[in-house]
């Protein structure tokens, strides 16, 4: 291990991580977090650039050996709109906001790698440390790219890492292809005609139509997709009506679709549009589908995944490396970066997910014991990709 457990750097990372956990900030509001990150990076001697996509921070570090190579390492900084139910000393001080996905740990690990490499810059070329805002549903990666991230910092490859509850602490999982699904959202407006609840024949009941539509939507994956493909259609919200005895004029259904390929995305959207049109029409109602493609699928480039797998095995042993675990139907906006540059996105085991320790759970907490593992991986990756000789 390049960074030993309980070393001074491990203790520093733990202190930074818990400070971030106490002060969670959500999408594009990470001003304190970004300020702390920038101040630390400057203290390490890095060139720091702030304000990219509002709160993004990018720092560069040149090695002691001349070279043209440039590698990007990315960590996300934002928290969730979630009320924390933990009671330990470093729990959230901002009611309703919480680091429930481990971005506090991701940020601390990348800071640890930056300090280590600044103190031991025996590599060639340049490392670009990317501290990204707004991963949680607000596409901060896309915003940074649109703000000129890769024009200003033209990296040859970019890498990301996420902690993974349920995977043994300190283990790594590396996928050769898809890692996380695409995330699409949808809204369906069903317009009928309101009437008295005791006289439904005088109106067109959009609640009835919604019920039939919800059932039909579940047949898309089970009966229209190739059984060897993966997809999810989930209706997660239904709104309509205000009284016991009034059939409302309209109902809105909302939800999410998940898939790993553009072809399946297209198939889901087209099938949903057909069902909305024809089912609503069959009942004399009008239906309108609004389908929004939020995040593309996160797909690793195989050769870069192989680099990560080899380095992880050298770092923690082959028995602690998991190749091609089942990908997740969760989504990740690092996908936008992989659409622009080759690279890979890997998982670092956070330990048990039982007892409310899973991601996006009010009892979740990042496992500080894996901080030196993740930071050491970043260091090893740079030493491999930007060798000194």
NORGIDA-V344770 format. One record per residue. N is the residue number from 1. RES is the residue in one letter. PHI is phi in degrees with one decimal (none if undefined). OMEGA is omega in whole degrees, -180 to 180 (* if undefined). Layout:
N_RES_PHI_OMEGA, N_RES_PHI_OMEGA
//
This chain:
1_X_none_-179, 2_X_-68.1_179, 3_X_-112.5_-174, 4_X_-73.8_175, 5_X_-65.4_-178, 6_X_65.2_171, 7_X_-72.2_179, 8_X_-62.5_179, 9_X_-70.7_175, 10_X_-60.5_179, 11_X_-62.6_178, 12_X_-65.2_179, 13_X_-60.7_179, 14_X_-62.8_179, 15_X_-64.6_179, 16_X_-61.5_-177, 17_X_-59.6_-178, 18_X_-70.4_174, 19_X_-65.2_177, 20_X_-61.6_-179, 21_X_-65.3_179, 22_X_-67.0_-173, 23_X_-123.9_-178, 24_X_-70.3_178, 25_X_-134.9_-176, 26_X_-94.5_-167, 27_X_-46.7_177, 28_X_62.3_175, 29_X_-118.9_-174, 30_X_-82.8_-174, 31_X_-69.6_179, 32_X_-66.0_-180, 33_X_-57.7_-180, 34_X_-61.7_179, 35_X_-65.1_178, 36_X_-63.6_180, 37_X_-59.6_-179, 38_X_-62.6_-180, 39_X_-63.7_179, 40_X_-64.2_-179, 41_X_-61.0_177, 42_X_-64.7_180, 43_X_-66.5_176, 44_X_-80.4_-179, 45_X_98.1_-180, 46_X_-86.0_171, 47_X_-80.8_-171, 48_X_-117.0_179, 49_X_-125.0_-176, 50_X_-118.5_173, 51_X_84.1_178, 52_X_-74.5_-174, 53_X_57.1_176, 54_X_78.1_-174, 55_X_-123.0_180, 56_X_-70.8_178, 57_X_-126.1_177, 58_X_-127.8_179, 59_X_-127.9_179, 60_X_-121.1_179, 61_X_-138.3_178, 62_X_-94.8_178, 63_X_-76.7_179, 64_X_-73.0_-177, 65_X_-103.4_179, 66_X_-58.8_179, 67_X_-178.5_-178, 68_X_-98.8_-177, 69_X_-65.8_179, 70_X_-144.1_-177, 71_X_-119.3_178, 72_X_-100.7_174, 73_X_-122.3_-173, 74_X_-120.5_171, 75_X_-130.4_177, 76_X_-95.3_-172, 77_X_-113.5_-168, 78_X_-82.8_178, 79_X_-105.3_-179, 80_X_-108.3_168, 81_X_-81.7_-174, 82_X_-150.2_-180, 83_X_-83.8_-177, 84_X_-74.2_179, 85_X_-112.5_175, 86_X_-74.7_-179, 87_X_-128.2_-180, 88_X_-73.2_-172, 89_X_-62.9_-176, 90_X_-98.8_179, 91_X_-67.4_-174, 92_X_-58.9_173, 93_X_-97.0_-180, 94_X_-114.0_-176, 95_X_-58.1_179, 96_X_90.4_177, 97_X_-129.7_-174, 98_X_-158.6_169, 99_X_-81.9_-177, 100_X_-98.7_-180, 101_X_-128.6_175, 102_X_88.1_179, 103_X_-67.0_173, 104_X_-61.7_177, 105_X_-70.0_178, 106_X_-59.9_-180, 107_X_-65.1_-179, 108_X_-65.1_180, 109_X_-65.5_-180, 110_X_-70.0_173, 111_X_-62.8_178, 112_X_-61.7_178, 113_X_-64.7_179, 114_X_-63.3_180, 115_X_-65.2_-179, 116_X_-60.2_-178, 117_X_-69.2_177, 118_X_-66.3_180, 119_X_-82.3_180, 120_X_-134.2_-173, 121_X_-83.8_-179, 122_X_-85.3_177, 123_X_-148.9_179, 124_X_-104.6_176, 125_X_75.6_-171, 126_X_-133.4_172, 127_X_-100.4_177, 128_X_-112.4_180, 129_X_-94.3_-174, 130_X_-109.6_177, 131_X_-106.9_-167, 132_X_-100.6_173, 133_X_-86.1_159, 134_X_57.6_175, 135_X_-74.5_-172, 136_X_-75.0_173, 137_X_81.6_-177, 138_X_-115.3_170, 139_X_55.8_178, 140_X_-62.9_178, 141_X_-62.3_178, 142_X_-62.1_180, 143_X_-64.2_178, 144_X_-65.4_178, 145_X_-63.5_180, 146_X_-66.1_177, 147_X_-83.6_174, 148_X_101.0_-177, 149_X_-51.0_-173, 150_X_-85.4_170, 151_X_-75.7_180, 152_X_-77.6_-178, 153_X_-131.2_-173, 154_X_-76.3_-177, 155_X_-68.7_176, 156_X_-79.2_179, 157_X_-156.4_-179, 158_X_-137.1_-175, 159_X_-131.5_177, 160_X_-134.8_-178, 161_X_-143.2_176, 162_X_-134.4_174, 163_X_-66.5_-175, 164_X_-137.2_173, 165_X_-60.9_-176, 166_X_98.4_173, 167_X_-99.6_-174, 168_X_-52.6_-176, 169_X_-55.0_178, 170_X_86.3_175, 171_X_-84.3_177, 172_X_-119.7_171, 173_X_-124.2_-179, 174_X_-129.9_-180, 175_X_-107.5_178, 176_X_-80.4_-178, 177_X_-138.5_-178, 178_X_-62.4_179, 179_X_-114.9_-178, 180_X_-131.5_-176, 181_X_-81.5_167, 182_X_-70.4_176, 183_X_-121.0_174, 184_X_-115.8_174, 185_X_-121.3_178, 186_X_-144.2_171, 187_X_-131.1_178, 188_X_-122.3_176, 189_X_-95.3_178, 190_X_-113.7_-178, 191_X_-105.8_177, 192_X_-116.6_175, 193_X_-141.7_-178, 194_X_-69.4_180, 195_X_-165.5_177, 196_X_-68.3_-179, 197_X_-62.9_179, 198_X_-89.8_-179, 199_X_-132.6_-173, 200_X_-64.4_-179, 201_X_-68.9_-180, 202_X_-89.6_-180, 203_X_-136.6_174, 204_X_-125.6_-169, 205_X_-81.7_180, 206_X_-72.0_177, 207_X_-68.5_176, 208_X_-60.5_179, 209_X_-60.7_-180, 210_X_-60.6_179, 211_X_-60.4_178, 212_X_-64.3_-178, 213_X_-68.8_178, 214_X_-58.1_179, 215_X_-64.0_-178, 216_X_-65.8_-179, 217_X_-59.1_-179, 218_X_-71.0_179, 219_X_-82.3_-178, 220_X_-62.9_-179, 221_X_-69.0_-174, 222_X_-76.6_-173, 223_X_-128.6_-179, 224_X_-117.2_176, 225_X_-87.0_169, 226_X_-56.5_-178, 227_X_-58.2_179, 228_X_-87.8_175, 229_X_-92.7_-180, 230_X_-118.2_176, 231_X_-162.1_177, 232_X_-138.3_169, 233_X_-124.7_-179, 234_X_-125.3_170, 235_X_-85.0_-173, 236_X_-112.6_-178, 237_X_-152.6_177, 238_X_-138.4_-178, 239_X_-131.0_177, 240_X_169.8_177, 241_X_86.6_-179, 242_X_-135.2_-173, 243_X_-136.7_178, 244_X_-68.1_-169, 245_X_-113.7_180, 246_X_-129.9_170, 247_X_-75.9_-175, 248_X_-74.4_177, 249_X_-74.1_-173, 250_X_-148.5_176, 251_X_-137.8_175, 252_X_-117.7_173, 253_X_-106.1_178, 254_X_-136.5_180, 255_X_178.0_-175, 256_X_-138.4_173, 257_X_-121.8_-180, 258_X_-129.8_179, 259_X_-163.5_-179, 260_X_-113.8_-179, 261_X_-130.4_178, 262_X_-63.8_180, 263_X_-60.7_178, 264_X_-70.1_175, 265_X_-53.9_-179, 266_X_-60.8_-178, 267_X_-66.2_179, 268_X_-63.0_-178, 269_X_-63.5_-179, 270_X_-65.6_-180, 271_X_-66.5_178, 272_X_-63.5_-179, 273_X_-61.0_179, 274_X_-64.6_-179, 275_X_-65.2_178, 276_X_-59.5_-178, 277_X_-62.1_-169, 278_X_-81.5_-180, 279_X_-69.1_178, 280_X_-62.3_180, 281_X_-62.5_-179, 282_X_-61.7_-180, 283_X_-100.1_179, 284_X_80.8_178, 285_X_-106.4_175, 286_X_-111.4_179, 287_X_-127.8_179, 288_X_-136.1_178, 289_X_-100.5_171, 290_X_-114.5_-173, 291_X_-117.4_-173, 292_X_-120.7_178, 293_X_-87.8_-171, 294_X_-88.1_179, 295_X_-123.8_171, 296_X_-74.4_177, 297_X_-71.0_177, 298_X_-87.9_-174, 299_X_-127.3_179, 300_X_-74.5_169, 301_X_-82.5_-172, 302_X_-52.7_-177, 303_X_-66.6_178, 304_X_-76.9_174, 305_X_-62.6_180, 306_X_-65.0_176, 307_X_-58.5_-180, 308_X_-62.8_-179, 309_X_-63.9_-180, 310_X_-63.4_-180, 311_X_-66.7_179, 312_X_-62.7_179, 313_X_-63.8_178, 314_X_-65.9_-176, 315_X_-78.3_-173, 316_X_-120.2_-180, 317_X_99.5_-178, 318_X_-61.4_-178, 319_X_-70.0_180, 320_X_-104.0_177, 321_X_-110.1_-179, 322_X_-116.0_-179, 323_X_-95.9_172, 324_X_56.5_166, 325_X_-59.6_176, 326_X_-59.0_177, 327_X_-66.9_-177, 328_X_-101.7_173, 329_X_-84.1_167, 330_X_-72.9_-177, 331_X_-121.5_-173, 332_X_-152.3_-176, 333_X_-79.4_169, 334_X_-58.8_176, 335_X_-53.4_180, 336_X_-62.7_179, 337_X_-68.7_178, 338_X_-69.9_173, 339_X_-76.1_-179, 340_X_-101.8_-177, 341_X_-138.5_175, 342_X_-68.0_180, 343_X_160.9_-177, 344_X_-155.7_-180, 345_X_-127.7_-173, 346_X_-121.0_178, 347_X_-109.3_175, 348_X_-114.2_-177, 349_X_-59.9_-180, 350_X_-107.5_-179, 351_X_99.7_-174, 352_X_-59.4_174, 353_X_-100.2_-178, 354_X_-78.8_178, 355_X_66.5_177, 356_X_78.5_-178, 357_X_-96.6_178, 358_X_-76.0_180, 359_X_-63.1_178, 360_X_61.1_179, 361_X_-116.4_-177, 362_X_-65.0_177, 363_X_-104.2_-177, 364_X_-68.2_169, 365_X_-152.4_178, 366_X_-64.8_-179, 367_X_-85.5_-177, 368_X_-63.1_-179, 369_X_-65.9_-177, 370_X_-94.0_180, 371_X_-55.3_-180, 372_X_-67.7_178, 373_X_-67.8_180, 374_X_-64.3_179, 375_X_-64.5_178, 376_X_-64.4_177, 377_X_-62.0_179, 378_X_-59.7_179, 379_X_-62.1_-180, 380_X_-61.8_180, 381_X_-63.4_179, 382_X_-66.4_179, 383_X_-63.4_178, 384_X_-79.4_-175, 385_X_-84.2_178, 386_X_-126.5_-173, 387_X_-66.5_-178, 388_X_-82.6_180, 389_X_177.2_*
//
